Amino acid sequence: MLNLVFLTNSWLTSFNQPGLCITMAMLLHYFLLAAFTWMCLESVHFYLALVKVFNVYVPKYILKCCIAGWGIPAIVITLVLIINKDFYGNGSLSESHPYSNFCWVQDNTVFYISVVAYFFLIFLMNTAMFITVLLQIHSVKTRTQKTSRFWKR
């Protein structure tokens, strides 16, 4: 959906309908954040599968993942819309972007908080999960090698 909205954004912007532009910018923002959120959920899943291997039963796991994966971005988008729906729009209406024909987040502060900071938090979470999984794999390998040496003696 992110790709579809991205590819149709410029075409739909050419109709010069403010409501359509706000909708396209909101959808693009939502699906971008959803992609980031699902990437984070994948790293949590790898953590559970490779580090917490045994006794990891999470009731209604898929439902909880779906609620987080689709709900957290919806909360961010709702907050942006509640604060000011004009944060979304076409940049060609401003003097700083005279040739832009693309609907997106128009306010730099909102962009840095709701996209860049969001991505940075997910990047930190994924990095932490990755390091944890690597350490777990390394410790399993070390234990296996020690056991192997013991039995060889």
Backbone as JSON Lines, residues from 0, in Angstrom:
{"i":0,"aa":"M","n":[0.83,-1.2,0.0],"ca":[0.0,0.0,0.0],"c":[0.87,1.26,0.0]}
{"i":1,"aa":"L","n":[2.02,1.18,0.7],"ca":[2.93,2.32,0.69],"c":[3.37,2.64,-0.73]}
{"i":2,"aa":"N","n":[3.75,1.63,-1.47],"ca":[4.19,1.85,-2.85],"c":[3.06,2.39,-3.72]}
{"i":3,"aa":"L","n":[1.87,1.84,-3.56],"ca":[0.72,2.28,-4.35],"c":[0.39,3.75,-4.08]}
{"i":4,"aa":"V","n":[0.36,4.11,-2.81],"ca":[0.05,5.5,-2.45],"c":[1.15,6.42,-2.94]}
{"i":5,"aa":"F","n":[2.39,5.99,-2.79],"ca":[3.52,6.81,-3.24],"c":[3.46,7.06,-4.75]}
{"i":6,"aa":"L","n":[3.18,6.0,-5.5],"ca":[3.17,6.13,-6.96],"c":[1.98,6.93,-7.49]}
{"i":7,"aa":"T","n":[0.87,6.91,-6.8],"ca":[-0.31,7.65,-7.27],"c":[-0.39,9.06,-6.67]}
{"i":8,"aa":"N","n":[0.49,9.38,-5.73],"ca":[0.43,10.66,-5.04],"c":[0.53,11.85,-6.0]}
{"i":9,"aa":"S","n":[1.54,11.89,-6.84],"ca":[1.73,13.02,-7.76],"c":[0.57,13.17,-8.73]}
{"i":10,"aa":"W","n":[0.08,12.04,-9.23],"ca":[-1.04,12.09,-10.17],"c":[-2.28,12.66,-9.5]}
{"i":11,"aa":"L","n":[-2.59,12.17,-8.3],"ca":[-3.78,12.66,-7.6],"c":[-3.62,14.1,-7.13]}
{"i":12,"aa":"T","n":[-2.4,14.54,-6.9],"ca":[-2.15,15.92,-6.51],"c":[-2.48,16.87,-7.64]}
{"i":13,"aa":"S","n":[-2.33,16.42,-8.87],"ca":[-2.6,17.27,-10.03],"c":[-4.06,17.69,-10.15]}
{"i":14,"aa":"F","n":[-4.96,17.06,-9.41],"ca":[-6.38,17.45,-9.44],"c":[-6.66,18.69,-8.62]}
{"i":15,"aa":"N","n":[-5.69,19.16,-7.84],"ca":[-5.81,20.37,-7.02],"c":[-7.0,20.34,-6.07]}
{"i":16,"aa":"Q","n":[-7.25,19.21,-5.45],"ca":[-8.3,19.07,-4.45],"c":[-7.64,18.99,-3.07]}
{"i":17,"aa":"P","n":[-7.82,19.99,-2.21],"ca":[-7.15,19.99,-0.9],"c":[-7.48,18.76,-0.05]}
{"i":18,"aa":"G","n":[-8.73,18.33,-0.06],"ca":[-9.12,17.16,0.72],"c":[-8.44,15.89,0.22]}
{"i":19,"aa":"L","n":[-8.34,15.75,-1.09],"ca":[-7.66,14.6,-1.68],"c":[-6.18,14.62,-1.35]}
{"i":20,"aa":"C","n":[-5.59,15.8,-1.37],"ca":[-4.17,15.93,-1.05],"c":[-3.91,15.58,0.41]}
{"i":21,"aa":"I","n":[-4.75,16.06,1.3],"ca":[-4.6,15.74,2.73],"c":[-4.76,14.23,2.94]}
{"i":22,"aa":"T","n":[-5.72,13.62,2.27],"ca":[-5.94,12.18,2.38],"c":[-4.73,11.4,1.88]}
{"i":23,"aa":"M","n":[-4.18,11.8,0.74],"ca":[-3.02,11.1,0.19],"c":[-1.8,11.26,1.1]}
{"i":24,"aa":"A","n":[-1.59,12.46,1.61],"ca":[-0.45,12.69,2.51],"c":[-0.61,11.88,3.79]}
{"i":25,"aa":"M","n":[-1.84,11.84,4.32],"ca":[-2.11,11.07,5.53],"c":[-1.89,9.58,5.28]}
{"i":26,"aa":"L","n":[-2.37,9.06,4.15],"ca":[-2.19,7.64,3.83],"c":[-0.72,7.3,3.62]}
{"i":27,"aa":"L","n":[0.0,8.18,2.95],"ca":[1.42,7.95,2.74],"c":[2.16,7.92,4.08]}
{"i":28,"aa":"H","n":[1.84,8.86,4.93],"ca":[2.45,8.92,6.26],"c":[2.09,7.67,7.07]}
{"i":29,"aa":"Y","n":[0.83,7.28,7.04],"ca":[0.37,6.11,7.79],"c":[1.08,4.83,7.34]}
{"i":30,"aa":"F","n":[1.11,4.58,6.03],"ca":[1.72,3.34,5.55],"c":[3.23,3.33,5.73]}
{"i":31,"aa":"L","n":[3.87,4.49,5.71],"ca":[5.29,4.55,5.99],"c":[5.55,4.17,7.45]}
{"i":32,"aa":"L","n":[4.78,4.74,8.37],"ca":[4.93,4.4,9.78],"c":[4.56,2.94,10.05]}
{"i":33,"aa":"A","n":[3.55,2.44,9.34],"ca":[3.18,1.03,9.51],"c":[4.3,0.11,9.05]}
{"i":34,"aa":"A","n":[4.98,0.46,7.96],"ca":[6.11,-0.34,7.49],"c":[7.22,-0.35,8.54]}
{"i":35,"aa":"F","n":[7.51,0.8,9.12],"ca":[8.52,0.86,10.19],"c":[8.09,0.03,11.39]}
{"i":36,"aa":"T","n":[6.83,0.13,11.77],"ca":[6.34,-0.6,12.95],"c":[6.41,-2.1,12.73]}
{"i":37,"aa":"W","n":[6.02,-2.56,11.54],"ca":[6.1,-3.99,11.26],"c":[7.55,-4.47,11.23]}
{"i":38,"aa":"M","n":[8.45,-3.61,10.8],"ca":[9.87,-3.97,10.83],"c":[10.32,-4.18,12.28]}
{"i":39,"aa":"C","n":[9.84,-3.33,13.18],"ca":[10.16,-3.47,14.6],"c":[9.55,-4.75,15.16]}
{"i":40,"aa":"L","n":[8.32,-5.05,14.79],"ca":[7.68,-6.27,15.26],"c":[8.4,-7.52,14.76]}
{"i":41,"aa":"E","n":[8.98,-7.44,13.57],"ca":[9.79,-8.56,13.07],"c":[11.0,-8.8,13.96]}
{"i":42,"aa":"S","n":[11.64,-7.72,14.39],"ca":[12.81,-7.89,15.26],"c":[12.4,-8.46,16.62]}
{"i":43,"aa":"V","n":[11.25,-8.06,17.12],"ca":[10.75,-8.65,18.38],"c":[10.48,-10.14,18.18]}
{"i":44,"aa":"H","n":[9.92,-10.49,17.03],"ca":[9.65,-11.89,16.74],"c":[10.95,-12.7,16.67]}
{"i":45,"aa":"F","n":[11.97,-12.16,16.03],"ca":[13.27,-12.84,15.99],"c":[13.84,-13.0,17.39]}
{"i":46,"aa":"Y","n":[13.67,-11.99,18.21],"ca":[14.15,-12.06,19.6],"c":[13.45,-13.22,20.33]}
{"i":47,"aa":"L","n":[12.14,-13.28,20.19],"ca":[11.39,-14.35,20.85],"c":[11.78,-15.72,20.31]}
{"i":48,"aa":"A","n":[12.02,-15.8,19.02],"ca":[12.33,-17.09,18.4],"c":[13.75,-17.57,18.68]}
{"i":49,"aa":"L","n":[14.7,-16.64,18.78],"ca":[16.1,-17.04,18.91],"c":[16.69,-16.86,20.3]}
{"i":50,"aa":"V","n":[16.1,-16.02,21.12],"ca":[16.64,-15.79,22.46],"c":[15.75,-16.43,23.52]}
{"i":51,"aa":"K","n":[14.49,-16.15,23.48],"ca":[13.53,-16.7,24.44],"c":[12.87,-17.95,23.86]}
{"i":52,"aa":"V","n":[13.65,-18.87,23.42],"ca":[13.17,-20.02,22.63],"c":[12.11,-20.83,23.37]}
{"i":53,"aa":"F","n":[12.34,-21.16,24.62],"ca":[11.44,-22.04,25.35],"c":[10.49,-21.24,26.23]}
{"i":54,"aa":"N","n":[9.31,-21.78,26.44],"ca":[8.29,-21.18,27.3],"c":[7.92,-19.77,26.86]}
{"i":55,"aa":"V","n":[7.74,-19.59,25.57],"ca":[7.36,-18.28,25.05],"c":[5.97,-18.4,24.44]}
{"i":56,"aa":"Y","n":[4.99,-18.55,25.27],"ca":[3.62,-18.57,24.76],"c":[3.01,-17.21,25.05]}
{"i":57,"aa":"V","n":[2.64,-16.51,24.01],"ca":[1.97,-15.23,24.14],"c":[0.54,-15.42,23.65]}
{"i":58,"aa":"P","n":[-0.43,-15.31,24.53],"ca":[-1.82,-15.5,24.09],"c":[-2.21,-14.48,23.02]}
{"i":59,"aa":"K","n":[-2.86,-14.95,21.98],"ca":[-3.32,-14.11,20.88],"c":[-2.19,-13.25,20.31]}
{"i":60,"aa":"Y","n":[-1.07,-13.9,20.05],"ca":[0.14,-13.22,19.59],"c":[-0.08,-12.46,18.29]}
{"i":61,"aa":"I","n":[-0.68,-13.1,17.3],"ca":[-0.9,-12.46,16.0],"c":[-1.84,-11.26,16.14]}
{"i":62,"aa":"L","n":[-2.89,-11.4,16.94],"ca":[-3.81,-10.3,17.15],"c":[-3.09,-9.11,17.79]}
{"i":63,"aa":"K","n":[-2.25,-9.38,18.77],"ca":[-1.5,-8.31,19.42],"c":[-0.52,-7.64,18.45]}
{"i":64,"aa":"C","n":[0.12,-8.45,17.61],"ca":[1.02,-7.88,16.6],"c":[0.25,-7.0,15.61]}
{"i":65,"aa":"C","n":[-0.9,-7.46,15.2],"ca":[-1.72,-6.67,14.26],"c":[-2.19,-5.37,14.88]}
{"i":66,"aa":"I","n":[-2.61,-5.43,16.13],"ca":[-3.05,-4.21,16.81],"c":[-1.9,-3.22,16.92]}
{"i":67,"aa":"A","n":[-0.71,-3.72,17.28],"ca":[0.45,-2.84,17.37],"c":[0.89,-2.34,16.0]}
{"i":68,"aa":"G","n":[0.96,-3.25,15.03],"ca":[1.45,-2.91,13.71],"c":[0.6,-1.91,12.95]}
{"i":69,"aa":"W","n":[-0.71,-2.0,13.14],"ca":[-1.61,-1.07,12.45],"c":[-2.11,0.03,13.37]}
{"i":70,"aa":"G","n":[-2.11,-0.22,14.68],"ca":[-2.67,0.75,15.62],"c":[-1.75,1.88,16.02]}
{"i":71,"aa":"I","n":[-0.48,1.57,16.25],"ca":[0.46,2.62,16.67],"c":[0.6,3.71,15.6]}
{"i":72,"aa":"P","n":[0.77,3.35,14.31],"ca":[0.8,4.41,13.3],"c":[-0.52,5.19,13.22]}
{"i":73,"aa":"A","n":[-1.64,4.5,13.43],"ca":[-2.94,5.19,13.4],"c":[-3.03,6.22,14.52]}
{"i":74,"aa":"I","n":[-2.46,5.91,15.68],"ca":[-2.47,6.86,16.79],"c":[-1.65,8.1,16.43]}
{"i":75,"aa":"V","n":[-0.48,7.88,15.83],"ca":[0.37,9.02,15.44],"c":[-0.35,9.9,14.42]}
{"i":76,"aa":"I","n":[-0.94,9.28,13.41],"ca":[-1.65,10.03,12.37],"c":[-2.83,10.78,12.97]}
{"i":77,"aa":"T","n":[-3.57,10.13,13.86],"ca":[-4.71,10.78,14.51],"c":[-4.27,11.99,15.31]}
{"i":78,"aa":"L","n":[-3.16,11.86,16.03],"ca":[-2.65,13.0,16.8],"c":[-2.27,14.17,15.88]}
{"i":79,"aa":"V","n":[-1.62,13.87,14.77],"ca":[-1.26,14.94,13.83],"c":[-2.51,15.6,13.27]}
{"i":80,"aa":"L","n":[-3.51,14.8,12.92],"ca":[-4.76,15.37,12.39],"c":[-5.51,16.18,13.44]}
{"i":81,"aa":"I","n":[-5.49,15.73,14.68],"ca":[-6.18,16.46,15.75],"c":[-5.49,17.81,16.0]}
{"i":82,"aa":"I","n":[-4.16,17.8,15.99],"ca":[-3.44,19.05,16.25],"c":[-3.7,20.05,15.13]}
{"i":83,"aa":"N","n":[-3.51,19.62,13.88],"ca":[-3.79,20.52,12.75],"c":[-3.76,19.72,11.47]}
{"i":84,"aa":"K","n":[-4.89,19.62,10.81],"ca":[-4.95,18.85,9.56],"c":[-4.15,19.53,8.44]}
{"i":85,"aa":"D","n":[-3.83,20.79,8.6],"ca":[-3.06,21.5,7.58],"c":[-1.57,21.18,7.62]}
{"i":86,"aa":"F","n":[-1.16,20.31,8.55],"ca":[0.22,19.83,8.51],"c":[0.44,18.97,7.28]}
{"i":87,"aa":"Y","n":[-0.63,18.42,6.74],"ca":[-0.57,17.65,5.5],"c":[-0.98,18.57,4.36]}
{"i":88,"aa":"G","n":[-0.33,18.41,3.23],"ca":[-0.74,19.21,2.09],"c":[0.26,19.14,0.96]}
{"i":89,"aa":"N","n":[0.08,20.06,0.01],"ca":[0.91,20.13,-1.17],"c":[1.95,21.23,-0.97]}
{"i":90,"aa":"G","n":[3.2,20.89,-1.13],"ca":[4.28,21.86,-0.92],"c":[4.33,22.96,-1.95]}
{"i":91,"aa":"S","n":[3.66,22.81,-3.09],"ca":[3.72,23.83,-4.12],"c":[2.99,25.1,-3.7]}
{"i":92,"aa":"L","n":[2.17,25.0,-2.66],"ca":[1.46,26.18,-2.18],"c":[2.35,27.09,-1.35]}
{"i":93,"aa":"S","n":[3.52,26.62,-0.92],"ca":[4.41,27.45,-0.14],"c":[5.53,27.99,-1.01]}
{"i":94,"aa":"E","n":[6.13,29.1,-0.58],"ca":[7.2,29.72,-1.35],"c":[8.49,28.9,-1.29]}
{"i":95,"aa":"S","n":[8.69,28.14,-0.22],"ca":[9.93,27.38,-0.08],"c":[9.96,26.15,-1.0]}
{"i":96,"aa":"H","n":[8.8,25.68,-1.46],"ca":[8.72,24.53,-2.38],"c":[7.85,24.89,-3.58]}
{"i":97,"aa":"P","n":[8.29,25.8,-4.44],"ca":[7.4,26.28,-5.51],"c":[7.09,25.25,-6.58]}
{"i":98,"aa":"Y","n":[7.94,24.23,-6.78],"ca":[7.71,23.27,-7.86],"c":[7.31,21.89,-7.37]}
{"i":99,"aa":"S","n":[6.99,21.79,-6.1],"ca":[6.62,20.49,-5.55],"c":[5.2,20.14,-5.98]}
{"i":100,"aa":"N","n":[5.03,18.93,-6.44],"ca":[3.71,18.45,-6.82],"c":[3.47,17.12,-6.1]}
{"i":101,"aa":"F","n":[3.6,17.18,-4.78],"ca":[3.55,15.97,-3.98],"c":[2.93,16.29,-2.63]}
{"i":102,"aa":"C","n":[1.96,15.5,-2.21],"ca":[1.3,15.72,-0.92],"c":[2.05,14.97,0.16]}
{"i":103,"aa":"W","n":[2.42,15.7,1.2],"ca":[3.22,15.12,2.27],"c":[3.1,16.01,3.5]}
{"i":104,"aa":"V","n":[3.85,15.7,4.55],"ca":[3.87,16.5,5.77],"c":[4.56,17.82,5.43]}
{"i":105,"aa":"Q","n":[3.89,18.94,5.7],"ca":[4.42,20.24,5.31],"c":[5.22,20.94,6.41]}
{"i":106,"aa":"D","n":[4.97,20.59,7.66],"ca":[5.65,21.25,8.77],"c":[6.91,20.46,9.14]}
{"i":107,"aa":"N","n":[8.05,21.14,9.18],"ca":[9.32,20.46,9.47],"c":[9.33,19.83,10.86]}
{"i":108,"aa":"T","n":[8.79,20.51,11.85],"ca":[8.78,19.97,13.21],"c":[7.97,18.68,13.27]}
{"i":109,"aa":"V","n":[6.81,18.69,12.66],"ca":[5.97,17.49,12.64],"c":[6.68,16.37,11.89]}
{"i":110,"aa":"F","n":[7.35,16.7,10.79],"ca":[8.09,15.69,10.04],"c":[9.19,15.07,10.9]}
{"i":111,"aa":"Y","n":[9.97,15.9,11.58],"ca":[11.08,15.37,12.37],"c":[10.6,14.56,13.56]}
{"i":112,"aa":"I","n":[9.48,14.93,14.14],"ca":[8.96,14.18,15.29],"c":[8.26,12.9,14.85]}
{"i":113,"aa":"S","n":[7.38,13.02,13.86],"ca":[6.53,11.88,13.51],"c":[7.14,10.92,12.49]}
{"i":114,"aa":"V","n":[8.21,11.3,11.84],"ca":[8.84,10.39,10.88],"c":[10.27,10.07,11.31]}
{"i":115,"aa":"V","n":[11.09,11.09,11.45],"ca":[12.5,10.86,11.74],"c":[12.69,10.28,13.14]}
{"i":116,"aa":"A","n":[12.06,10.88,14.15],"ca":[12.19,10.37,15.52],"c":[11.58,8.97,15.63]}
{"i":117,"aa":"Y","n":[10.46,8.75,14.98],"ca":[9.8,7.44,14.99],"c":[10.74,6.39,14.39]}
{"i":118,"aa":"F","n":[11.32,6.72,13.23],"ca":[12.26,5.79,12.6],"c":[13.48,5.56,13.5]}
{"i":119,"aa":"F","n":[13.99,6.62,14.12],"ca":[15.17,6.5,14.97],"c":[14.89,5.57,16.16]}
{"i":120,"aa":"L","n":[13.71,5.69,16.77],"ca":[13.36,4.8,17.88],"c":[13.29,3.35,17.42]}
{"i":121,"aa":"I","n":[12.7,3.12,16.27],"ca":[12.6,1.76,15.75],"c":[13.98,1.24,15.36]}
{"i":122,"aa":"F","n":[14.82,2.11,14.81],"ca":[16.18,1.71,14.48],"c":[16.95,1.31,15.74]}
{"i":123,"aa":"L","n":[16.81,2.07,16.82],"ca":[17.46,1.71,18.08],"c":[16.95,0.38,18.61]}
{"i":124,"aa":"M","n":[15.64,0.19,18.55],"ca":[15.04,-1.06,19.02],"c":[15.55,-2.24,18.19]}
{"i":125,"aa":"N","n":[15.58,-2.09,16.88],"ca":[16.06,-3.16,16.01],"c":[17.54,-3.45,16.25]}
{"i":126,"aa":"T","n":[18.32,-2.41,16.47],"ca":[19.75,-2.6,16.75],"c":[19.94,-3.36,18.05]}
{"i":127,"aa":"A","n":[19.18,-2.98,19.07],"ca":[19.27,-3.68,20.36],"c":[18.88,-5.15,20.22]}
{"i":128,"aa":"M","n":[17.81,-5.42,19.49],"ca":[17.38,-6.8,19.28],"c":[18.43,-7.58,18.48]}
{"i":129,"aa":"F","n":[19.01,-6.95,17.48],"ca":[20.02,-7.59,16.65],"c":[21.24,-7.96,17.49]}
{"i":130,"aa":"I","n":[21.71,-7.03,18.31],"ca":[22.86,-7.3,19.16],"c":[22.55,-8.42,20.15]}
{"i":131,"aa":"T","n":[21.35,-8.39,20.72],"ca":[20.95,-9.43,21.66],"c":[20.92,-10.8,20.99]}
{"i":132,"aa":"V","n":[20.37,-10.87,19.8],"ca":[20.31,-12.14,19.06],"c":[21.72,-12.61,18.71]}
{"i":133,"aa":"L","n":[22.59,-11.69,18.27],"ca":[23.96,-12.08,17.96],"c":[24.69,-12.61,19.19]}
{"i":134,"aa":"L","n":[24.51,-11.96,20.33],"ca":[25.14,-12.44,21.56],"c":[24.61,-13.81,21.95]}
{"i":135,"aa":"Q","n":[23.33,-14.03,21.77],"ca":[22.74,-15.34,22.08],"c":[23.3,-16.42,21.17]}
{"i":136,"aa":"I","n":[23.4,-16.13,19.9],"ca":[23.95,-17.1,18.95],"c":[25.41,-17.39,19.29]}
{"i":137,"aa":"H","n":[26.16,-16.35,19.63],"ca":[27.57,-16.53,20.0],"c":[27.71,-17.38,21.27]}
{"i":138,"aa":"S","n":[26.85,-17.14,22.26],"ca":[26.94,-17.92,23.5],"c":[26.56,-19.38,23.27]}
{"i":139,"aa":"V","n":[25.59,-19.63,22.41],"ca":[25.22,-21.02,22.08],"c":[26.39,-21.7,21.37]}
{"i":140,"aa":"K","n":[27.01,-20.99,20.46],"ca":[28.15,-21.55,19.73],"c":[29.3,-21.86,20.7]}
{"i":141,"aa":"T","n":[29.57,-20.94,21.63],"ca":[30.64,-21.15,22.61],"c":[30.34,-22.33,23.5]}
{"i":142,"aa":"R","n":[29.1,-22.44,23.96],"ca":[28.71,-23.58,24.81],"c":[28.84,-24.9,24.05]}
{"i":143,"aa":"T","n":[28.46,-24.91,22.81],"ca":[28.54,-26.11,21.98],"c":[30.0,-26.53,21.79]}
{"i":144,"aa":"Q","n":[30.86,-25.55,21.56],"ca":[32.28,-25.86,21.38],"c":[32.89,-26.41,22.68]}
{"i":145,"aa":"K","n":[32.53,-25.83,23.82],"ca":[33.05,-26.31,25.11],"c":[32.58,-27.73,25.38]}
{"i":146,"aa":"T","n":[31.31,-28.02,25.11],"ca":[30.77,-29.36,25.3],"c":[31.47,-30.35,24.38]}
{"i":147,"aa":"S","n":[31.7,-29.93,23.15],"ca":[32.37,-30.8,22.18],"c":[33.78,-31.13,22.65]}
{"i":148,"aa":"R","n":[34.52,-30.15,23.15],"ca":[35.88,-30.38,23.64],"c":[35.87,-31.31,24.85]}
{"i":149,"aa":"F","n":[34.87,-31.14,25.73],"ca":[34.77,-31.97,26.9],"c":[34.58,-33.44,26.52]}
{"i":150,"aa":"W","n":[33.7,-33.72,25.57],"ca":[33.43,-35.1,25.18],"c":[34.58,-35.7,24.39]}
{"i":151,"aa":"K","n":[35.35,-34.87,23.7],"ca":[36.51,-35.38,22.97],"c":[37.58,-35.86,23.94]}
{"i":152,"aa":"R","n":[37.72,-35.18,25.09],"ca":[38.72,-35.58,26.09],"c":[38.29,-36.89,26.7]}
